[in-house]
Amino acid sequence: MITQDKDVVWLHGEIKTPPFSATARIEAGFLLRKLQTGEKLGMPQSRPMPTIGKRCHELRIIDSSVTWRIMYRIDTDAIVILEVFDKKTSKTPKRIIDICKDRLRDYDNETR
Protein backbone atom coordinates (compact mmCIF):
# COMPACT_ATOMS: atom_id res chain seq x y z
CA MET A 1 0.00 0.00 0.00
CA ILE A 2 1.35 3.40 -0.99
CA THR A 3 0.60 6.22 1.40
CA GLN A 4 0.71 9.89 0.54
CA ASP A 5 2.97 12.12 2.61
CA LYS A 6 1.15 14.68 4.72
CA ASP A 7 1.62 18.36 3.97
CA VAL A 8 3.15 20.62 6.60
CA VAL A 9 0.85 23.59 7.26
CA TRP A 10 2.56 26.49 9.04
CA LEU A 11 0.17 28.59 11.10
CA HIS A 12 3.04 30.36 12.82
CA GLY A 13 6.80 30.26 13.23
CA GLU A 14 9.68 29.09 11.12
CA ILE A 15 12.79 27.01 11.49
CA LYS A 16 15.82 28.79 10.12
CA THR A 17 19.43 29.44 10.98
CA PRO A 18 19.72 31.67 12.96
CA PRO A 19 18.21 31.48 15.54
CA PHE A 20 18.34 27.67 15.24
CA SER A 21 21.81 26.24 14.82
CA ALA A 22 22.29 24.37 11.55
CA THR A 23 22.32 21.08 13.48
CA ALA A 24 19.05 21.87 15.29
CA ARG A 25 17.41 22.98 12.01
CA ILE A 26 18.40 19.70 10.36
CA GLU A 27 17.08 17.69 13.32
CA ALA A 28 13.77 19.58 13.22
CA GLY A 29 13.46 18.89 9.49
CA PHE A 30 14.29 15.22 10.00
CA LEU A 31 11.63 14.81 12.72
CA LEU A 32 9.00 16.72 10.75
CA ARG A 33 9.72 14.50 7.75
CA LYS A 34 9.11 11.41 9.90
CA LEU A 35 5.76 12.86 10.94
CA GLN A 36 4.89 13.58 7.30
CA THR A 37 5.39 9.94 6.40
CA GLY A 38 3.13 8.79 9.24
CA GLU A 39 5.75 7.71 11.76
CA LYS A 40 4.74 8.10 15.39
CA LEU A 41 7.26 9.87 17.60
CA GLY A 42 7.53 9.49 21.36
CA MET A 43 9.72 10.71 24.16
CA PRO A 44 12.23 12.22 24.19
CA GLN A 45 11.54 13.78 20.76
CA SER A 46 7.80 14.35 21.14
CA ARG A 47 5.13 14.30 23.80
CA PRO A 48 1.35 14.66 23.67
CA MET A 49 -0.18 18.03 24.55
CA PRO A 50 -3.84 17.26 25.38
CA THR A 51 -4.15 20.65 27.09
CA ILE A 52 -4.05 22.18 23.59
CA GLY A 53 -6.29 19.64 21.90
CA LYS A 54 -6.68 16.17 20.44
CA ARG A 55 -3.75 14.95 18.34
CA CYS A 56 -1.59 17.88 19.55
CA HIS A 57 2.05 17.35 20.44
CA GLU A 58 5.27 19.15 21.30
CA LEU A 59 8.51 18.38 19.44
CA ARG A 60 11.67 18.91 21.47
CA ILE A 61 14.77 20.13 19.64
CA ILE A 62 17.83 20.49 21.86
CA ASP A 63 20.18 23.15 20.53
CA SER A 64 23.57 24.21 21.84
CA SER A 65 22.29 26.90 24.21
CA VAL A 66 18.49 26.58 24.06
CA THR A 67 15.77 23.98 23.81
CA TRP A 68 13.28 24.66 21.01
CA ARG A 69 9.68 23.52 20.97
CA ILE A 70 7.51 23.01 17.93
CA MET A 71 3.84 22.70 18.79
CA TYR A 72 1.91 20.68 16.19
CA ARG A 73 -1.24 18.70 15.50
CA ILE A 74 -1.47 15.56 13.41
CA ASP A 75 -4.42 15.76 11.00
CA THR A 76 -5.36 13.06 8.50
CA ASP A 77 -3.90 15.11 5.64
CA ALA A 78 -1.37 17.44 7.30
CA ILE A 79 0.99 18.22 10.12
CA VAL A 80 -0.24 21.59 11.41
CA ILE A 81 2.50 23.73 12.99
CA LEU A 82 1.00 25.92 15.71
CA GLU A 83 4.03 27.58 17.29
CA VAL A 84 7.83 27.51 17.40
CA PHE A 85 9.49 28.89 20.52
CA ASP A 86 12.42 28.48 22.89
CA LYS A 87 11.34 26.90 26.13
CA LYS A 88 13.04 28.12 29.27
CA THR A 89 11.09 26.22 31.96
CA SER A 90 9.77 22.69 32.36
CA LYS A 91 6.16 23.86 32.13
CA THR A 92 4.70 25.16 28.87
CA PRO A 93 3.60 28.77 29.45
CA LYS A 94 -0.18 29.27 29.55
CA ARG A 95 0.22 32.07 26.99
CA ILE A 96 1.64 29.58 24.47
CA ILE A 97 -1.14 27.06 25.14
CA ASP A 98 -3.78 29.78 24.65
CA ILE A 99 -2.16 31.01 21.43
CA CYS A 100 -2.09 27.46 20.04
CA LYS A 101 -5.75 26.88 20.94
CA ASP A 102 -6.74 30.15 19.24
CA ARG A 103 -4.78 29.30 16.08
CA LEU A 104 -6.37 25.86 15.90
CA ARG A 105 -9.85 27.28 16.35
CA ASP A 106 -9.25 29.81 13.55
CA TYR A 107 -7.68 27.17 11.30
CA ASP A 108 -10.54 24.71 11.84
CA ASN A 109 -13.12 27.44 11.13
CA GLU A 110 -11.32 28.40 7.88
CA THR A 111 -10.99 24.84 6.59
CA ARG A 112 -14.62 23.87 7.06
Number of C-alpha atoms within 10 A of each C-alpha: 3 4 7 10 15 18 16 17 14 14 17 13 13 15 18 13 12 8 13 22 17 14 14 21 18 16 16 23 13 12 18 20 17 14 19 19 13 17 11 11 16 12 10 9 14 19 15 19 17 10 12 20 14 12 12 22 24 23 22 21 24 18 17 10 8 16 16 21 21 22 26 28 22 19 13 9 13 16 22 21 25 26 20 20 15 16 16 11 8 6 7 13 11 10 9 16 17 13 14 23 16 14 16 21 11 12 14 10 9 8 6 5
